[in-house]
Amino acid sequence: MRIVFRMSPEDSQSLIDTTAAAQLGVQSALFQNEEEGILEKFQPYAVPSESWLLWLETQLQTPREVRTLA
């Protein structure tokens, strides 16, 4: 299993037998599982949703004794 980020076409070809990693954006990566033949693109660094940020804000403003992990 491998996870690769953007790299040169030569390095990508050498590491995962395809130049796919050369076309990745800054916020993307590839997961490769050679045993199962999987090559999957994913975003390891996603921007938190606005609803989650609002939830976090309320949690940080609530006294520690009554906080809940909803």
CHARMM internal coordinates of N, CA and C (Angstrom, degrees):
IC EDIT
DIST 1 N 1 CA 1.4410
DIST 1 CA 1 C 1.5197
ANGL 1 N 1 CA 1 C 108.74
DIST 1 C 2 N 1.3285
ANGL 1 CA 1 C 2 N 114.98
DIHE 1 N 1 CA 1 C 2 N 141.23
DIST 2 N 2 CA 1.4626
ANGL 1 C 2 N 2 CA 120.54
DIHE 1 CA 1 C 2 N 2 CA 179.74
DIST 2 CA 2 C 1.5176
ANGL 2 N 2 CA 2 C 109.99
DIHE 1 C 2 N 2 CA 2 C -141.58
DIST 2 C 3 N 1.3218
ANGL 2 CA 2 C 3 N 115.51
DIHE 2 N 2 CA 2 C 3 N 150.41
DIST 3 N 3 CA 1.4568
ANGL 2 C 3 N 3 CA 123.22
DIHE 2 CA 2 C 3 N 3 CA 168.31
DIST 3 CA 3 C 1.5067
ANGL 3 N 3 CA 3 C 106.07
DIHE 2 C 3 N 3 CA 3 C -123.47
DIST 3 C 4 N 1.3370
ANGL 3 CA 3 C 4 N 116.13
DIHE 3 N 3 CA 3 C 4 N 126.66
DIST 4 N 4 CA 1.4580
ANGL 3 C 4 N 4 CA 120.40
DIHE 3 CA 3 C 4 N 4 CA -179.61
DIST 4 CA 4 C 1.5212
ANGL 4 N 4 CA 4 C 109.78
DIHE 3 C 4 N 4 CA 4 C -127.43
DIST 4 C 5 N 1.3167
ANGL 4 CA 4 C 5 N 114.82
DIHE 4 N 4 CA 4 C 5 N 147.38
DIST 5 N 5 CA 1.4558
ANGL 4 C 5 N 5 CA 122.82
DIHE 4 CA 4 C 5 N 5 CA 175.59
DIST 5 CA 5 C 1.5256
ANGL 5 N 5 CA 5 C 108.11
DIHE 4 C 5 N 5 CA 5 C -107.25
DIST 5 C 6 N 1.3158
ANGL 5 CA 5 C 6 N 117.75
DIHE 5 N 5 CA 5 C 6 N -175.98
DIST 6 N 6 CA 1.4588
ANGL 5 C 6 N 6 CA 121.96
DIHE 5 CA 5 C 6 N 6 CA -178.27
DIST 6 CA 6 C 1.5234
ANGL 6 N 6 CA 6 C 110.27
DIHE 5 C 6 N 6 CA 6 C -58.30
DIST 6 C 7 N 1.3227
ANGL 6 CA 6 C 7 N 115.36
DIHE 6 N 6 CA 6 C 7 N 135.02
DIST 7 N 7 CA 1.4635
ANGL 6 C 7 N 7 CA 121.79
DIHE 6 CA 6 C 7 N 7 CA 179.65
DIST 7 CA 7 C 1.5195
ANGL 7 N 7 CA 7 C 108.61
DIHE 6 C 7 N 7 CA 7 C -154.73
DIST 7 C 8 N 1.2941
ANGL 7 CA 7 C 8 N 116.73
DIHE 7 N 7 CA 7 C 8 N 175.53
DIST 8 N 8 CA 1.4657
ANGL 7 C 8 N 8 CA 120.83
DIHE 7 CA 7 C 8 N 8 CA -179.64
DIST 8 CA 8 C 1.5314
ANGL 8 N 8 CA 8 C 109.93
DIHE 7 C 8 N 8 CA 8 C -65.94
DIST 8 C 9 N 1.3273
ANGL 8 CA 8 C 9 N 116.49
DIHE 8 N 8 CA 8 C 9 N 154.54
DIST 9 N 9 CA 1.4733
ANGL 8 C 9 N 9 CA 119.12
DIHE 8 CA 8 C 9 N 9 CA 178.01
DIST 9 CA 9 C 1.5286
ANGL 9 N 9 CA 9 C 112.42
DIHE 8 C 9 N 9 CA 9 C -57.98
DIST 9 C 10 N 1.3189
ANGL 9 CA 9 C 10 N 116.97
DIHE 9 N 9 CA 9 C 10 N -37.71
DIST 10 N 10 CA 1.4718
ANGL 9 C 10 N 10 CA 120.41
DIHE 9 CA 9 C 10 N 10 CA 179.96
DIST 10 CA 10 C 1.5238
ANGL 10 N 10 CA 10 C 111.47
DIHE 9 C 10 N 10 CA 10 C -64.66
DIST 10 C 11 N 1.3488
ANGL 10 CA 10 C 11 N 116.86
DIHE 10 N 10 CA 10 C 11 N -45.18
DIST 11 N 11 CA 1.4628
ANGL 10 C 11 N 11 CA 120.21
DIHE 10 CA 10 C 11 N 11 CA 179.34
DIST 11 CA 11 C 1.5261
ANGL 11 N 11 CA 11 C 111.22
DIHE 10 C 11 N 11 CA 11 C -65.80
DIST 11 C 12 N 1.3224
ANGL 11 CA 11 C 12 N 115.77
DIHE 11 N 11 CA 11 C 12 N -40.50
DIST 12 N 12 CA 1.4594
ANGL 11 C 12 N 12 CA 120.04
DIHE 11 CA 11 C 12 N 12 CA 179.07
DIST 12 CA 12 C 1.5290
ANGL 12 N 12 CA 12 C 110.97
DIHE 11 C 12 N 12 CA 12 C -62.95
DIST 12 C 13 N 1.3331
ANGL 12 CA 12 C 13 N 116.45
DIHE 12 N 12 CA 12 C 13 N -45.32
DIST 13 N 13 CA 1.4665
ANGL 12 C 13 N 13 CA 120.72
DIHE 12 CA 12 C 13 N 13 CA 178.91
DIST 13 CA 13 C 1.5252
ANGL 13 N 13 CA 13 C 111.04
DIHE 12 C 13 N 13 CA 13 C -60.86
DIST 13 C 14 N 1.3022
ANGL 13 CA 13 C 14 N 115.97
DIHE 13 N 13 CA 13 C 14 N -40.42
DIST 14 N 14 CA 1.4635
ANGL 13 C 14 N 14 CA 121.07
DIHE 13 CA 13 C 14 N 14 CA -179.02
DIST 14 CA 14 C 1.5349
ANGL 14 N 14 CA 14 C 111.89
DIHE 13 C 14 N 14 CA 14 C -68.60
DIST 14 C 15 N 1.3250
ANGL 14 CA 14 C 15 N 116.88
DIHE 14 N 14 CA 14 C 15 N -38.77
DIST 15 N 15 CA 1.4646
ANGL 14 C 15 N 15 CA 121.12
DIHE 14 CA 14 C 15 N 15 CA -174.06
DIST 15 CA 15 C 1.5223
ANGL 15 N 15 CA 15 C 113.65
DIHE 14 C 15 N 15 CA 15 C -84.57
DIST 15 C 16 N 1.3436
ANGL 15 CA 15 C 16 N 117.08
DIHE 15 N 15 CA 15 C 16 N -44.11
DIST 16 N 16 CA 1.4686
ANGL 15 C 16 N 16 CA 118.96
DIHE 15 CA 15 C 16 N 16 CA -174.91
DIST 16 CA 16 C 1.5317
ANGL 16 N 16 CA 16 C 113.32
DIHE 15 C 16 N 16 CA 16 C -123.81
DIST 16 C 17 N 1.3257
ANGL 16 CA 16 C 17 N 117.68
DIHE 16 N 16 CA 16 C 17 N 13.85
DIST 17 N 17 CA 1.4643
ANGL 16 C 17 N 17 CA 123.38
DIHE 16 CA 16 C 17 N 17 CA 176.08
DIST 17 CA 17 C 1.5260
ANGL 17 N 17 CA 17 C 114.36
DIHE 16 C 17 N 17 CA 17 C 61.84
DIST 17 C 18 N 1.3174
ANGL 17 CA 17 C 18 N 117.71
DIHE 17 N 17 CA 17 C 18 N 26.37
DIST 18 N 18 CA 1.4539
ANGL 17 C 18 N 18 CA 123.70
DIHE 17 CA 17 C 18 N 18 CA 175.08
DIST 18 CA 18 C 1.5220
ANGL 18 N 18 CA 18 C 108.37
DIHE 17 C 18 N 18 CA 18 C -157.57
DIST 18 C 19 N 1.3177
ANGL 18 CA 18 C 19 N 116.63
DIHE 18 N 18 CA 18 C 19 N 155.11
DIST 19 N 19 CA 1.4654
ANGL 18 C 19 N 19 CA 119.81
DIHE 18 CA 18 C 19 N 19 CA 178.82
DIST 19 CA 19 C 1.5282
ANGL 19 N 19 CA 19 C 111.84
DIHE 18 C 19 N 19 CA 19 C -90.35
DIST 19 C 20 N 1.3185
ANGL 19 CA 19 C 20 N 117.72
DIHE 19 N 19 CA 19 C 20 N 13.24
DIST 20 N 20 CA 1.4713
ANGL 19 C 20 N 20 CA 122.23
DIHE 19 CA 19 C 20 N 20 CA -175.32
DIST 20 CA 20 C 1.5265
ANGL 20 N 20 CA 20 C 113.13
DIHE 19 C 20 N 20 CA 20 C -56.94
DIST 20 C 21 N 1.3165
ANGL 20 CA 20 C 21 N 118.67
DIHE 20 N 20 CA 20 C 21 N -34.37
DIST 21 N 21 CA 1.4692
ANGL 20 C 21 N 21 CA 120.70
DIHE 20 CA 20 C 21 N 21 CA -178.67
DIST 21 CA 21 C 1.5228
ANGL 21 N 21 CA 21 C 112.02
DIHE 20 C 21 N 21 CA 21 C -67.58
DIST 21 C 22 N 1.3146
ANGL 21 CA 21 C 22 N 117.51
DIHE 21 N 21 CA 21 C 22 N -19.71
DIST 22 N 22 CA 1.4720
ANGL 21 C 22 N 22 CA 120.72
DIHE 21 CA 21 C 22 N 22 CA 178.51
DIST 22 CA 22 C 1.5219
ANGL 22 N 22 CA 22 C 111.39
DIHE 21 C 22 N 22 CA 22 C -72.46
DIST 22 C 23 N 1.3224
ANGL 22 CA 22 C 23 N 118.26
DIHE 22 N 22 CA 22 C 23 N -23.00
DIST 23 N 23 CA 1.4626
ANGL 22 C 23 N 23 CA 121.49
DIHE 22 CA 22 C 23 N 23 CA -179.25
DIST 23 CA 23 C 1.5217
ANGL 23 N 23 CA 23 C 113.74
DIHE 22 C 23 N 23 CA 23 C -94.80
DIST 23 C 24 N 1.3226
ANGL 23 CA 23 C 24 N 117.91
DIHE 23 N 23 CA 23 C 24 N 2.92
DIST 24 N 24 CA 1.4590
ANGL 23 C 24 N 24 CA 120.46
DIHE 23 CA 23 C 24 N 24 CA -177.92
DIST 24 CA 24 C 1.5186
ANGL 24 N 24 CA 24 C 111.48
DIHE 23 C 24 N 24 CA 24 C -71.23
DIST 24 C 25 N 1.3325
ANGL 24 CA 24 C 25 N 115.79
DIHE 24 N 24 CA 24 C 25 N 148.13
DIST 25 N 25 CA 1.4582
ANGL 24 C 25 N 25 CA 121.63
DIHE 24 CA 24 C 25 N 25 CA 173.07
DIST 25 CA 25 C 1.5236
ANGL 25 N 25 CA 25 C 110.39
DIHE 24 C 25 N 25 CA 25 C -83.22
DIST 25 C 26 N 1.3124
ANGL 25 CA 25 C 26 N 115.24
DIHE 25 N 25 CA 25 C 26 N 179.30
DIST 26 N 26 CA 1.4636
ANGL 25 C 26 N 26 CA 121.04
DIHE 25 CA 25 C 26 N 26 CA -177.08
DIST 26 CA 26 C 1.5299
ANGL 26 N 26 CA 26 C 111.53
DIHE 25 C 26 N 26 CA 26 C -64.60
DIST 26 C 27 N 1.3262
ANGL 26 CA 26 C 27 N 118.37
DIHE 26 N 26 CA 26 C 27 N -35.15
DIST 27 N 27 CA 1.4660
ANGL 26 C 27 N 27 CA 121.97
DIHE 26 CA 26 C 27 N 27 CA -176.01
DIST 27 CA 27 C 1.5291
ANGL 27 N 27 CA 27 C 113.09
DIHE 26 C 27 N 27 CA 27 C -99.36
DIST 27 C 28 N 1.3274
ANGL 27 CA 27 C 28 N 118.01
DIHE 27 N 27 CA 27 C 28 N 25.18
DIST 28 N 28 CA 1.4635
ANGL 27 C 28 N 28 CA 120.47
DIHE 27 CA 27 C 28 N 28 CA -176.77
DIST 28 CA 28 C 1.5214
ANGL 28 N 28 CA 28 C 111.23
DIHE 27 C 28 N 28 CA 28 C -128.14
DIST 28 C 29 N 1.3260
ANGL 28 CA 28 C 29 N 115.05
DIHE 28 N 28 CA 28 C 29 N 157.20
DIST 29 N 29 CA 1.4603
ANGL 28 C 29 N 29 CA 122.32
DIHE 28 CA 28 C 29 N 29 CA 176.51
DIST 29 CA 29 C 1.5265
ANGL 29 N 29 CA 29 C 107.88
DIHE 28 C 29 N 29 CA 29 C -146.97
DIST 29 C 30 N 1.3151
ANGL 29 CA 29 C 30 N 115.77
DIHE 29 N 29 CA 29 C 30 N 167.96
DIST 30 N 30 CA 1.4622
ANGL 29 C 30 N 30 CA 121.97
DIHE 29 CA 29 C 30 N 30 CA 176.13
DIST 30 CA 30 C 1.5170
ANGL 30 N 30 CA 30 C 109.57
DIHE 29 C 30 N 30 CA 30 C -119.34
DIST 30 C 31 N 1.3226
ANGL 30 CA 30 C 31 N 114.94
DIHE 30 N 30 CA 30 C 31 N 137.30
DIST 31 N 31 CA 1.4606
ANGL 30 C 31 N 31 CA 121.45
DIHE 30 CA 30 C 31 N 31 CA 172.41
DIST 31 CA 31 C 1.5203
ANGL 31 N 31 CA 31 C 106.74
DIHE 30 C 31 N 31 CA 31 C -106.60
DIST 31 C 32 N 1.3222
ANGL 31 CA 31 C 32 N 116.53
DIHE 31 N 31 CA 31 C 32 N 127.06
DIST 32 N 32 CA 1.4647
ANGL 31 C 32 N 32 CA 121.14
DIHE 31 CA 31 C 32 N 32 CA 178.18
DIST 32 CA 32 C 1.5192
ANGL 32 N 32 CA 32 C 109.55
DIHE 31 C 32 N 32 CA 32 C -121.16
DIST 32 C 33 N 1.3269
ANGL 32 CA 32 C 33 N 115.39
DIHE 32 N 32 CA 32 C 33 N 130.02
DIST 33 N 33 CA 1.4612
ANGL 32 C 33 N 33 CA 122.51
DIHE 32 CA 32 C 33 N 33 CA 171.81
DIST 33 CA 33 C 1.5190
ANGL 33 N 33 CA 33 C 106.15
DIHE 32 C 33 N 33 CA 33 C -121.90
DIST 33 C 34 N 1.3150
ANGL 33 CA 33 C 34 N 116.33
DIHE 33 N 33 CA 33 C 34 N 101.52
DIST 34 N 34 CA 1.4680
ANGL 33 C 34 N 34 CA 120.91
DIHE 33 CA 33 C 34 N 34 CA -176.66
DIST 34 CA 34 C 1.5199
ANGL 34 N 34 CA 34 C 112.60
DIHE 33 C 34 N 34 CA 34 C -63.07
DIST 34 C 35 N 1.3277
ANGL 34 CA 34 C 35 N 117.83
DIHE 34 N 34 CA 34 C 35 N -37.39
DIST 35 N 35 CA 1.4645
ANGL 34 C 35 N 35 CA 120.75
DIHE 34 CA 34 C 35 N 35 CA -177.95
DIST 35 CA 35 C 1.5235
ANGL 35 N 35 CA 35 C 112.03
DIHE 34 C 35 N 35 CA 35 C -61.29
DIST 35 C 36 N 1.3420
ANGL 35 CA 35 C 36 N 116.54
DIHE 35 N 35 CA 35 C 36 N -38.16
DIST 36 N 36 CA 1.4598
ANGL 35 C 36 N 36 CA 120.40
DIHE 35 CA 35 C 36 N 36 CA -177.23
DIST 36 CA 36 C 1.5298
ANGL 36 N 36 CA 36 C 112.84
DIHE 35 C 36 N 36 CA 36 C -101.02
DIST 36 C 37 N 1.3192
ANGL 36 CA 36 C 37 N 117.34
DIHE 36 N 36 CA 36 C 37 N -0.97
DIST 37 N 37 CA 1.4606
ANGL 36 C 37 N 37 CA 121.14
DIHE 36 CA 36 C 37 N 37 CA 179.26
DIST 37 CA 37 C 1.5162
ANGL 37 N 37 CA 37 C 113.73
DIHE 36 C 37 N 37 CA 37 C 69.42
DIST 37 C 38 N 1.3153
ANGL 37 CA 37 C 38 N 117.27
DIHE 37 N 37 CA 37 C 38 N 33.09
DIST 38 N 38 CA 1.4660
ANGL 37 C 38 N 38 CA 121.92
DIHE 37 CA 37 C 38 N 38 CA -176.37
DIST 38 CA 38 C 1.5265
ANGL 38 N 38 CA 38 C 110.29
DIHE 37 C 38 N 38 CA 38 C -101.44
DIST 38 C 39 N 1.3171
ANGL 38 CA 38 C 39 N 116.60
DIHE 38 N 38 CA 38 C 39 N 133.28
DIST 39 N 39 CA 1.4561
ANGL 38 C 39 N 39 CA 123.44
DIHE 38 CA 38 C 39 N 39 CA 170.11
DIST 39 CA 39 C 1.5202
ANGL 39 N 39 CA 39 C 105.37
DIHE 38 C 39 N 39 CA 39 C -134.19
DIST 39 C 40 N 1.3236
ANGL 39 CA 39 C 40 N 117.64
DIHE 39 N 39 CA 39 C 40 N 105.84
DIST 40 N 40 CA 1.4580
ANGL 39 C 40 N 40 CA 122.27
DIHE 39 CA 39 C 40 N 40 CA -171.86
DIST 40 CA 40 C 1.5206
ANGL 40 N 40 CA 40 C 111.06
DIHE 39 C 40 N 40 CA 40 C -123.24
DIST 40 C 41 N 1.3161
ANGL 40 CA 40 C 41 N 116.32
DIHE 40 N 40 CA 40 C 41 N 131.00
DIST 41 N 41 CA 1.4625
ANGL 40 C 41 N 41 CA 122.06
DIHE 40 CA 40 C 41 N 41 CA 177.41
DIST 41 CA 41 C 1.5271
ANGL 41 N 41 CA 41 C 108.69
DIHE 40 C 41 N 41 CA 41 C -86.51
DIST 41 C 42 N 1.3431
ANGL 41 CA 41 C 42 N 116.73
DIHE 41 N 41 CA 41 C 42 N 138.56
DIST 42 N 42 CA 1.4638
ANGL 41 C 42 N 42 CA 120.61
DIHE 41 CA 41 C 42 N 42 CA 177.81
DIST 42 CA 42 C 1.5148
ANGL 42 N 42 CA 42 C 110.30
DIHE 41 C 42 N 42 CA 42 C -149.40
DIST 42 C 43 N 1.3272
ANGL 42 CA 42 C 43 N 116.32
DIHE 42 N 42 CA 42 C 43 N 167.98
DIST 43 N 43 CA 1.4570
ANGL 42 C 43 N 43 CA 122.79
DIHE 42 CA 42 C 43 N 43 CA 178.06
DIST 43 CA 43 C 1.5270
ANGL 43 N 43 CA 43 C 109.15
DIHE 42 C 43 N 43 CA 43 C -111.70
DIST 43 C 44 N 1.3280
ANGL 43 CA 43 C 44 N 117.01
DIHE 43 N 43 CA 43 C 44 N 105.22
DIST 44 N 44 CA 1.4592
ANGL 43 C 44 N 44 CA 118.40
DIHE 43 CA 43 C 44 N 44 CA -179.92
DIST 44 CA 44 C 1.5160
ANGL 44 N 44 CA 44 C 113.10
DIHE 43 C 44 N 44 CA 44 C -75.04
DIST 44 C 45 N 1.3264
ANGL 44 CA 44 C 45 N 117.37
DIHE 44 N 44 CA 44 C 45 N -18.26
DIST 45 N 45 CA 1.4597
ANGL 44 C 45 N 45 CA 121.65
DIHE 44 CA 44 C 45 N 45 CA -178.27
DIST 45 CA 45 C 1.5140
ANGL 45 N 45 CA 45 C 108.70
DIHE 44 C 45 N 45 CA 45 C -123.69
DIST 45 C 46 N 1.2952
ANGL 45 CA 45 C 46 N 116.85
DIHE 45 N 45 CA 45 C 46 N 90.83
DIST 46 N 46 CA 1.4574
ANGL 45 C 46 N 46 CA 120.72
DIHE 45 CA 45 C 46 N 46 CA 179.51
DIST 46 CA 46 C 1.5283
ANGL 46 N 46 CA 46 C 109.61
DIHE 45 C 46 N 46 CA 46 C -99.95
DIST 46 C 47 N 1.3072
ANGL 46 CA 46 C 47 N 115.71
DIHE 46 N 46 CA 46 C 47 N 147.05
DIST 47 N 47 CA 1.4553
ANGL 46 C 47 N 47 CA 121.12
DIHE 46 CA 46 C 47 N 47 CA 175.77
DIST 47 CA 47 C 1.5190
ANGL 47 N 47 CA 47 C 107.84
DIHE 46 C 47 N 47 CA 47 C -74.10
DIST 47 C 48 N 1.3528
ANGL 47 CA 47 C 48 N 118.23
DIHE 47 N 47 CA 47 C 48 N 131.61
DIST 48 N 48 CA 1.4698
ANGL 47 C 48 N 48 CA 119.93
DIHE 47 CA 47 C 48 N 48 CA 179.44
DIST 48 CA 48 C 1.5239
ANGL 48 N 48 CA 48 C 110.91
DIHE 47 C 48 N 48 CA 48 C -61.58
DIST 48 C 49 N 1.3163
ANGL 48 CA 48 C 49 N 115.92
DIHE 48 N 48 CA 48 C 49 N 147.21
DIST 49 N 49 CA 1.4646
ANGL 48 C 49 N 49 CA 119.99
DIHE 48 CA 48 C 49 N 49 CA 178.74
DIST 49 CA 49 C 1.5252
ANGL 49 N 49 CA 49 C 110.13
DIHE 48 C 49 N 49 CA 49 C -69.76
DIST 49 C 50 N 1.3320
ANGL 49 CA 49 C 50 N 115.62
DIHE 49 N 49 CA 49 C 50 N 157.64
DIST 50 N 50 CA 1.4622
ANGL 49 C 50 N 50 CA 120.05
DIHE 49 CA 49 C 50 N 50 CA 179.97
DIST 50 CA 50 C 1.5272
ANGL 50 N 50 CA 50 C 110.69
DIHE 49 C 50 N 50 CA 50 C -63.82
DIST 50 C 51 N 1.3350
ANGL 50 CA 50 C 51 N 117.24
DIHE 50 N 50 CA 50 C 51 N -37.61
DIST 51 N 51 CA 1.4700
ANGL 50 C 51 N 51 CA 119.42
DIHE 50 CA 50 C 51 N 51 CA 179.59
DIST 51 CA 51 C 1.5246
ANGL 51 N 51 CA 51 C 111.36
DIHE 50 C 51 N 51 CA 51 C -64.41
DIST 51 C 52 N 1.3269
ANGL 51 CA 51 C 52 N 117.81
DIHE 51 N 51 CA 51 C 52 N -37.92
DIST 52 N 52 CA 1.4658
ANGL 51 C 52 N 52 CA 120.07
DIHE 51 CA 51 C 52 N 52 CA 178.11
DIST 52 CA 52 C 1.5203
ANGL 52 N 52 CA 52 C 110.52
DIHE 51 C 52 N 52 CA 52 C -67.41
DIST 52 C 53 N 1.3215
ANGL 52 CA 52 C 53 N 117.53
DIHE 52 N 52 CA 52 C 53 N -40.19
DIST 53 N 53 CA 1.4587
ANGL 52 C 53 N 53 CA 120.42
DIHE 52 CA 52 C 53 N 53 CA 178.21
DIST 53 CA 53 C 1.5259
ANGL 53 N 53 CA 53 C 111.70
DIHE 52 C 53 N 53 CA 53 C -63.52
DIST 53 C 54 N 1.3395
ANGL 53 CA 53 C 54 N 116.78
DIHE 53 N 53 CA 53 C 54 N -39.18
DIST 54 N 54 CA 1.4639
ANGL 53 C 54 N 54 CA 120.17
DIHE 53 CA 53 C 54 N 54 CA 176.47
DIST 54 CA 54 C 1.5253
ANGL 54 N 54 CA 54 C 110.87
DIHE 53 C 54 N 54 CA 54 C -65.50
DIST 54 C 55 N 1.3226
ANGL 54 CA 54 C 55 N 116.83
DIHE 54 N 54 CA 54 C 55 N -41.71
DIST 55 N 55 CA 1.4666
ANGL 54 C 55 N 55 CA 120.69
DIHE 54 CA 54 C 55 N 55 CA 176.87
DIST 55 CA 55 C 1.5243
ANGL 55 N 55 CA 55 C 110.36
DIHE 54 C 55 N 55 CA 55 C -60.20
DIST 55 C 56 N 1.3212
ANGL 55 CA 55 C 56 N 116.76
DIHE 55 N 55 CA 55 C 56 N -44.18
DIST 56 N 56 CA 1.4528
ANGL 55 C 56 N 56 CA 121.17
DIHE 55 CA 55 C 56 N 56 CA 179.72
DIST 56 CA 56 C 1.5255
ANGL 56 N 56 CA 56 C 110.92
DIHE 55 C 56 N 56 CA 56 C -62.09
DIST 56 C 57 N 1.3024
ANGL 56 CA 56 C 57 N 116.57
DIHE 56 N 56 CA 56 C 57 N -42.17
DIST 57 N 57 CA 1.4625
ANGL 56 C 57 N 57 CA 120.89
DIHE 56 CA 56 C 57 N 57 CA 179.05
DIST 57 CA 57 C 1.5274
ANGL 57 N 57 CA 57 C 110.53
DIHE 56 C 57 N 57 CA 57 C -59.08
DIST 57 C 58 N 1.3389
ANGL 57 CA 57 C 58 N 118.05
DIHE 57 N 57 CA 57 C 58 N -44.62
DIST 58 N 58 CA 1.4692
ANGL 57 C 58 N 58 CA 120.25
DIHE 57 CA 57 C 58 N 58 CA 179.11
DIST 58 CA 58 C 1.5231
ANGL 58 N 58 CA 58 C 111.20
DIHE 57 C 58 N 58 CA 58 C -66.46
DIST 58 C 59 N 1.3321
ANGL 58 CA 58 C 59 N 117.01
DIHE 58 N 58 CA 58 C 59 N -36.11
DIST 59 N 59 CA 1.4630
ANGL 58 C 59 N 59 CA 120.16
DIHE 58 CA 58 C 59 N 59 CA 178.65
DIST 59 CA 59 C 1.5265
ANGL 59 N 59 CA 59 C 111.59
DIHE 58 C 59 N 59 CA 59 C -65.58
DIST 59 C 60 N 1.3053
ANGL 59 CA 59 C 60 N 115.84
DIHE 59 N 59 CA 59 C 60 N -38.16
DIST 60 N 60 CA 1.4651
ANGL 59 C 60 N 60 CA 119.24
DIHE 59 CA 59 C 60 N 60 CA -179.30
DIST 60 CA 60 C 1.5270
ANGL 60 N 60 CA 60 C 112.13
DIHE 59 C 60 N 60 CA 60 C -73.49
DIST 60 C 61 N 1.3192
ANGL 60 CA 60 C 61 N 117.22
DIHE 60 N 60 CA 60 C 61 N -22.94
DIST 61 N 61 CA 1.4610
ANGL 60 C 61 N 61 CA 121.02
DIHE 60 CA 60 C 61 N 61 CA 179.34
DIST 61 CA 61 C 1.5210
ANGL 61 N 61 CA 61 C 112.21
DIHE 60 C 61 N 61 CA 61 C -89.66
DIST 61 C 62 N 1.3275
ANGL 61 CA 61 C 62 N 118.43
DIHE 61 N 61 CA 61 C 62 N -13.25
DIST 62 N 62 CA 1.4565
ANGL 61 C 62 N 62 CA 123.42
DIHE 61 CA 61 C 62 N 62 CA -179.23
DIST 62 CA 62 C 1.5287
ANGL 62 N 62 CA 62 C 109.63
DIHE 61 C 62 N 62 CA 62 C -85.00
DIST 62 C 63 N 1.3384
ANGL 62 CA 62 C 63 N 117.49
DIHE 62 N 62 CA 62 C 63 N 137.18
DIST 63 N 63 CA 1.4776
ANGL 62 C 63 N 63 CA 118.42
DIHE 62 CA 62 C 63 N 63 CA 176.88
DIST 63 CA 63 C 1.5222
ANGL 63 N 63 CA 63 C 111.18
DIHE 62 C 63 N 63 CA 63 C -55.33
DIST 63 C 64 N 1.3040
ANGL 63 CA 63 C 64 N 115.91
DIHE 63 N 63 CA 63 C 64 N 144.64
DIST 64 N 64 CA 1.4627
ANGL 63 C 64 N 64 CA 122.43
DIHE 63 CA 63 C 64 N 64 CA -173.37
DIST 64 CA 64 C 1.5261
ANGL 64 N 64 CA 64 C 113.69
DIHE 63 C 64 N 64 CA 64 C -56.43
DIST 64 C 65 N 1.3115
ANGL 64 CA 64 C 65 N 119.27
DIHE 64 N 64 CA 64 C 65 N -35.60
DIST 65 N 65 CA 1.4583
ANGL 64 C 65 N 65 CA 121.96
DIHE 64 CA 64 C 65 N 65 CA -175.39
DIST 65 CA 65 C 1.5240
ANGL 65 N 65 CA 65 C 112.90
DIHE 64 C 65 N 65 CA 65 C -66.28
DIST 65 C 66 N 1.3395
ANGL 65 CA 65 C 66 N 119.41
DIHE 65 N 65 CA 65 C 66 N -26.16
DIST 66 N 66 CA 1.4533
ANGL 65 C 66 N 66 CA 120.43
DIHE 65 CA 65 C 66 N 66 CA -175.56
DIST 66 CA 66 C 1.5275
ANGL 66 N 66 CA 66 C 113.18
DIHE 65 C 66 N 66 CA 66 C -111.15
DIST 66 C 67 N 1.3001
ANGL 66 CA 66 C 67 N 118.31
DIHE 66 N 66 CA 66 C 67 N 10.66
DIST 67 N 67 CA 1.4662
ANGL 66 C 67 N 67 CA 120.93
DIHE 66 CA 66 C 67 N 67 CA 178.41
DIST 67 CA 67 C 1.5130
ANGL 67 N 67 CA 67 C 110.72
DIHE 66 C 67 N 67 CA 67 C -65.71
DIST 67 C 68 N 1.3278
ANGL 67 CA 67 C 68 N 114.90
DIHE 67 N 67 CA 67 C 68 N 143.11
DIST 68 N 68 CA 1.4603
ANGL 67 C 68 N 68 CA 120.09
DIHE 67 CA 67 C 68 N 68 CA 175.21
DIST 68 CA 68 C 1.5077
ANGL 68 N 68 CA 68 C 108.71
DIHE 67 C 68 N 68 CA 68 C -128.16
DIST 68 C 69 N 1.3049
ANGL 68 CA 68 C 69 N 116.14
DIHE 68 N 68 CA 68 C 69 N 151.60
DIST 69 N 69 CA 1.4640
ANGL 68 C 69 N 69 CA 121.64
DIHE 68 CA 68 C 69 N 69 CA 177.54
DIST 69 CA 69 C 1.5174
ANGL 69 N 69 CA 69 C 108.52
DIHE 68 C 69 N 69 CA 69 C -99.81
DIST 69 C 70 N 1.3017
ANGL 69 CA 69 C 70 N 116.86
DIHE 69 N 69 CA 69 C 70 N 75.55
DIST 70 N 70 CA 1.4648
ANGL 69 C 70 N 70 CA 121.30
DIHE 69 CA 69 C 70 N 70 CA -178.86
DIST 70 CA 70 C 1.4875
ANGL 70 N 70 CA 70 C 111.72
DIHE 69 C 70 N 70 CA 70 C -81.61
END
COOR INIT
IC SEED 1 N 1 CA 1 C
IC BUILD
